[in-house]
Amino acid sequence: MKHLSVIMFALLLWSCAEKKESPASEQKDPVALGKELFQGVGNCFACHQPDQKIIGPSIAEIANSYRNQNADMVEFLKGNGKPIVDPTQYEVMKTNFAITKTMTDEELGALEAYMLSFGK
């Protein structure tokens, strides 16, 4: 009877344990995650709009430039690449590297996927 109590207690603890979802179910669509980052913590929307230049070039212009030149947007966001869209705005953009350098490769890839979704 004592062993049965121990087994029942163990089963009770196991059934109440926090269930973790599999990593695949936790992952967001890269474009959706990129949009969330772009509009949220990245604060990118303050300077970049989908189809018009505000402070920085439009998202569509950035996407087309990176696609046409086969350039690596993630490396640029890490602070390792040269500006290819509007070099005159580079000094303004450099201040944002403090934010983008803290992002994971997955987050930077998601930002890239979101921005490239505006290209033609």
Backbone bond lengths (Angstrom), bond angles and torsions (degrees), N, CA, C in turn:
res aa  C-N    CA-C-N  psi(-1)  N-CA   C-N-CA  omega(-1)  CA-C   N-CA-C  phi
1 M - - - 1.448 - - 1.526 110.76 -
2 K 1.351 114.94 -36.34 1.458 119.37 -179.76 1.533 110.58 -64.34
3 H 1.324 116.45 -39.67 1.465 120.61 179.25 1.522 111.39 -66.85
4 L 1.312 115.96 -36.29 1.453 120.50 178.21 1.530 110.77 -64.05
5 S 1.326 117.14 -38.05 1.473 121.54 177.97 1.520 110.95 -64.42
6 V 1.322 116.56 -41.51 1.465 121.05 179.44 1.526 109.56 -64.79
7 I 1.313 117.23 -43.76 1.467 121.55 179.77 1.528 110.48 -63.74
8 M 1.322 116.32 -43.73 1.471 120.18 179.43 1.530 110.73 -63.08
9 F 1.339 116.75 -40.92 1.459 120.94 178.70 1.534 110.47 -63.70
10 A 1.315 116.49 -42.28 1.465 121.06 179.14 1.523 110.52 -63.61
11 L 1.311 117.00 -43.32 1.467 120.50 177.81 1.525 111.71 -63.68
12 L 1.314 116.88 -38.23 1.466 121.15 178.08 1.526 110.27 -62.67
13 L 1.326 116.65 -45.76 1.469 120.35 178.57 1.524 111.22 -62.84
14 W 1.318 116.91 -42.77 1.459 121.00 -179.03 1.523 111.07 -64.02
15 S 1.336 117.55 -40.19 1.464 120.63 -177.89 1.524 111.82 -71.47
16 C 1.320 117.45 -23.84 1.468 120.96 179.91 1.522 112.60 -92.58
17 A 1.314 116.82 -5.82 1.461 120.12 -178.82 1.517 109.86 -63.78
18 E 1.329 114.81 148.76 1.469 120.79 179.46 1.521 109.33 -65.69
19 K 1.290 115.29 128.07 1.464 120.63 178.64 1.518 108.31 -89.17
20 K 1.306 116.87 128.76 1.464 121.93 177.39 1.504 108.24 -100.55
21 E 1.338 114.54 139.49 1.454 119.44 177.14 1.518 108.62 -77.59
22 S 1.289 115.72 155.74 1.454 119.36 177.70 1.523 109.32 -68.13
23 P 1.334 118.03 150.08 1.461 120.92 -178.89 1.523 113.52 -53.52
24 A 1.310 118.17 -35.56 1.467 120.23 -178.34 1.525 111.06 -63.55
25 S 1.335 117.74 -35.52 1.452 119.21 -178.65 1.523 112.00 -78.37
26 E 1.336 116.92 -18.36 1.461 120.44 178.91 1.529 111.85 -83.02
27 Q 1.311 117.73 -20.94 1.450 121.15 -175.78 1.521 110.69 -75.49
28 K 1.336 114.50 137.89 1.456 120.64 175.68 1.518 108.93 -93.07
29 D 1.303 114.69 160.54 1.447 120.93 170.22 1.532 107.36 -57.72
30 P 1.335 119.46 131.58 1.461 120.86 -177.20 1.535 113.89 -55.50
31 V 1.325 117.50 -39.79 1.467 119.57 -179.52 1.537 110.14 -66.13
32 A 1.336 116.58 -40.52 1.469 120.05 179.06 1.530 110.81 -66.09
33 L 1.330 116.60 -42.66 1.460 120.21 177.15 1.525 109.95 -63.89
34 G 1.324 117.10 -41.99 1.464 120.69 178.85 1.517 111.85 -61.09
35 K 1.324 116.75 -41.95 1.466 120.69 178.31 1.528 110.34 -63.06
36 E 1.320 116.01 -42.17 1.462 121.09 178.74 1.531 110.93 -60.72
37 L 1.318 116.43 -44.85 1.463 121.24 178.96 1.524 111.23 -67.95
38 F 1.326 116.33 -42.81 1.466 122.36 -179.01 1.527 110.82 -59.19
39 Q 1.320 116.15 -43.00 1.456 120.79 -176.85 1.523 112.72 -89.65
40 G 1.319 116.88 -14.37 1.453 120.92 -176.63 1.509 112.56 -105.61
41 V 1.325 115.57 -111.80 1.455 122.42 -174.02 1.529 113.15 -56.96
42 G 1.317 117.05 -33.36 1.464 119.87 179.73 1.515 113.22 -69.83
43 N 1.316 116.56 -28.71 1.466 122.90 -178.94 1.533 111.89 54.60
44 C 1.316 116.13 27.57 1.466 122.10 -176.57 1.528 111.91 -65.77
45 F 1.337 115.76 -32.61 1.464 120.75 -176.87 1.523 112.57 -62.60
46 A 1.321 117.45 -16.99 1.467 120.09 178.81 1.529 111.24 -64.48
47 C 1.318 116.92 -28.86 1.471 121.30 -178.37 1.523 113.97 -115.77
48 H 1.342 117.47 -21.09 1.464 121.11 -174.39 1.524 110.57 -123.12
49 Q 1.310 115.49 125.40 1.463 122.34 175.95 1.524 108.28 -112.31
50 P 1.326 117.20 159.94 1.470 119.29 -175.93 1.525 114.93 -55.10
51 D 1.319 117.91 -46.93 1.465 118.01 -171.68 1.526 114.80 -132.86
52 Q 1.324 116.68 17.71 1.469 118.39 176.22 1.525 110.86 -146.80
53 K 1.329 114.82 148.22 1.461 120.42 178.35 1.524 108.22 -78.25
54 I 1.312 115.78 128.99 1.463 121.53 173.95 1.524 105.59 -109.05
55 I 1.312 116.89 -90.42 1.462 121.61 172.86 1.530 108.36 -94.68
56 G 1.317 114.38 -49.14 1.465 120.66 177.11 1.514 109.88 -103.52
57 P 1.309 116.83 175.28 1.468 120.34 179.62 1.529 111.38 -64.01
58 S 1.323 115.66 159.78 1.470 120.43 178.84 1.524 109.78 -67.41
59 I 1.323 115.81 158.56 1.463 120.61 177.78 1.528 109.64 -61.29
60 A 1.321 117.29 -40.54 1.470 120.90 179.91 1.525 110.70 -61.70
61 E 1.329 117.74 -42.39 1.470 121.02 179.07 1.527 110.63 -64.26
62 I 1.327 116.02 -41.95 1.469 120.27 178.27 1.526 109.86 -62.63
63 A 1.324 116.46 -48.36 1.471 121.34 -178.52 1.518 110.87 -59.33
64 N 1.310 117.30 -46.66 1.465 120.94 -178.94 1.526 111.63 -65.14
65 S 1.323 117.12 -40.38 1.468 120.26 179.18 1.514 111.48 -63.85
66 Y 1.326 116.46 -46.29 1.467 119.56 -179.41 1.524 111.48 -66.62
67 R 1.315 116.60 -39.29 1.470 119.96 179.52 1.529 110.07 -67.94
68 N 1.334 118.15 -47.01 1.463 121.85 -177.20 1.527 112.70 -65.62
69 Q 1.317 116.63 -32.48 1.464 120.23 -178.51 1.528 112.09 -97.48
70 N 1.339 115.89 3.65 1.465 121.14 -179.17 1.528 110.67 49.91
71 A 1.332 115.98 44.84 1.462 122.43 -176.56 1.528 110.58 -93.97
72 D 1.312 115.63 163.00 1.456 122.73 -176.60 1.532 110.16 -102.91
73 M 1.316 115.83 99.84 1.452 121.58 -178.56 1.533 111.73 -65.43
74 V 1.319 116.96 -36.46 1.463 120.51 -179.66 1.523 110.59 -61.98
75 E 1.312 117.19 -43.83 1.473 120.02 178.08 1.528 111.09 -62.08
76 F 1.325 116.40 -38.32 1.461 119.34 176.84 1.524 110.23 -63.13
77 L 1.325 117.42 -44.54 1.462 121.17 -178.77 1.524 112.43 -67.44
78 K 1.340 115.77 -21.93 1.468 119.99 174.87 1.532 110.78 -80.43
79 G 1.325 116.27 -8.44 1.461 120.55 -178.22 1.508 113.04 89.90
80 N 1.328 117.60 12.65 1.465 121.93 -176.35 1.521 114.25 -103.17
81 G 1.316 117.83 -11.01 1.460 120.51 -176.32 1.514 112.20 -106.60
82 K 1.290 114.48 162.95 1.467 120.66 177.57 1.520 109.13 -88.58
83 P 1.334 117.09 149.24 1.466 119.63 177.63 1.523 110.17 -69.36
84 I 1.324 116.45 133.60 1.456 119.06 -179.29 1.527 112.40 -118.97
85 V 1.315 118.44 -15.62 1.465 120.24 -175.06 1.520 110.51 -90.50
86 D 1.323 117.29 -57.79 1.460 121.68 -179.18 1.532 108.38 -143.07
87 P 1.327 116.89 84.13 1.465 120.26 -177.15 1.530 114.32 -56.67
88 T 1.333 117.75 -22.64 1.471 119.68 179.61 1.529 111.73 -68.08
89 Q 1.322 117.71 -20.39 1.466 121.63 179.92 1.528 112.68 -97.35
90 Y 1.316 117.32 5.90 1.466 121.23 -174.57 1.521 112.80 -60.01
91 E 1.313 118.05 -42.44 1.468 120.53 -178.51 1.529 111.13 -61.90
92 V 1.324 117.02 -36.31 1.463 120.92 176.82 1.531 109.34 -66.92
93 M 1.321 116.37 -44.31 1.462 121.28 -178.20 1.523 111.69 -66.58
94 K 1.316 117.70 -35.35 1.470 121.13 -178.08 1.521 112.15 -55.63
95 T 1.309 118.02 -32.43 1.465 119.99 179.96 1.525 111.19 -64.34
96 N 1.322 117.31 -26.57 1.466 120.99 -179.76 1.525 113.21 -80.60
97 F 1.311 117.56 -10.78 1.456 119.71 176.95 1.528 111.35 -62.21
98 A 1.323 116.77 -24.45 1.465 119.53 175.87 1.526 110.31 -59.30
99 I 1.314 117.12 -32.67 1.470 121.52 177.75 1.521 110.35 -82.17
100 T 1.326 117.36 -50.68 1.458 120.11 -173.32 1.530 112.68 -68.75
101 K 1.316 117.89 -27.93 1.471 119.97 178.81 1.525 112.01 -69.49
102 T 1.325 117.59 -18.58 1.461 120.18 177.93 1.522 112.27 -87.50
103 M 1.313 117.28 -8.18 1.462 121.40 -178.59 1.525 110.71 -80.78
104 T 1.316 114.57 151.19 1.464 120.42 177.14 1.526 109.30 -75.40
105 D 1.320 115.76 166.17 1.465 119.84 176.13 1.527 110.39 -60.93
106 E 1.327 116.83 -36.65 1.465 120.40 177.93 1.529 110.61 -62.52
107 E 1.328 116.95 -43.42 1.466 120.53 179.47 1.521 111.39 -66.48
108 L 1.326 117.13 -42.34 1.463 120.13 178.40 1.529 110.58 -65.21
109 G 1.312 116.99 -39.37 1.462 120.56 176.04 1.522 111.51 -63.07
110 A 1.324 116.02 -36.64 1.464 120.47 178.22 1.527 110.69 -68.22
111 L 1.329 117.46 -40.52 1.472 120.08 175.12 1.524 110.19 -59.90
112 E 1.320 115.88 -43.95 1.466 120.66 178.52 1.531 110.48 -61.47
113 A 1.337 117.31 -45.22 1.475 120.86 -179.87 1.522 110.16 -61.89
114 Y 1.315 117.88 -42.31 1.458 121.33 179.19 1.516 110.41 -62.26
115 M 1.319 117.71 -47.89 1.455 120.95 -177.62 1.525 111.55 -67.27
116 L 1.323 117.50 -40.11 1.468 120.18 179.03 1.517 111.87 -67.10
117 S 1.322 117.66 -20.24 1.463 119.94 178.71 1.528 111.95 -68.93
118 F 1.326 117.43 -11.42 1.477 121.12 178.12 1.519 112.16 -93.86
119 G 1.319 117.88 -7.98 1.467 120.78 -178.10 1.511 112.47 -78.53
120 K 1.313 114.08 166.74 1.475 120.58 179.70 1.503 110.87 -107.57
